[in-house]
Amino acid sequence: MVTAGKVLVMLPVLLIAIYTASYGLWAWRKGNKRGAVGSFILAWLTLISPILVWIHHDIS
């Protein structure tokens, strides 16, 4: 169940992931493909980690 607390916690996480992904896009356009892929992976992990923890605690 989504609560206001979860939304408030997720907002800064979402902003960090967007910022990291935008750096990855910039790096990709500058020709640094390896750094861009790493940034995209980091952004994805930043976004998905809290969601997986919440799912784990809701199931347990």
N, C-alpha and C positions, 0 to 999 in steps of 0.2 A: 504494500500500500504506500502511495506517495503522500508524504506529509510536508507541511510547510518547512519543518526543520531540514528535511532531506533536500528540498529545493534550495534553501539558503546555503547549505553546505556545498551543493553541486554547482552553484553559480560561480564561485571563484575557480573551481576545478575546470569548469567549462571555459572560462576566460583564459586560463593558463594553457589549455589544450589548443584553443584557437590561436593564441599568440605563438605557440610553438609550431603549429602547422603553417602559419603564415611565414615564419622564418624558413621552414622547409620549402615552401613555394618560392621564396626569394632565392634560396640557395640553388634550387633546381634551375631557375631562370639564369643564374650566373654560371651554370655549368658544373656546380658541385653536386653531382647526382648522388654520390655516396653519403654525403652529409645530409642531403635532403631526405633520403630514405630513412636515415637514422632519426631525423627530426620527426618524420611522419610516424614512425614506430613509437617514439617517445610520447608524442601527442596522443596516439591511440591508447597506449598503456596508461597514461595519466587520466584519460577519460573513463576507461573501462574498469580500472582497479576499484574505485569506490562502489561502482554498480555491482561488481562481483561480490564484494564484501557484504553489501546489503542483501543480496540474494541469498548468500550463505547463511546470514543471521536470521533471515525470515524463514528459511527452510528448517534450520536447527531448532 
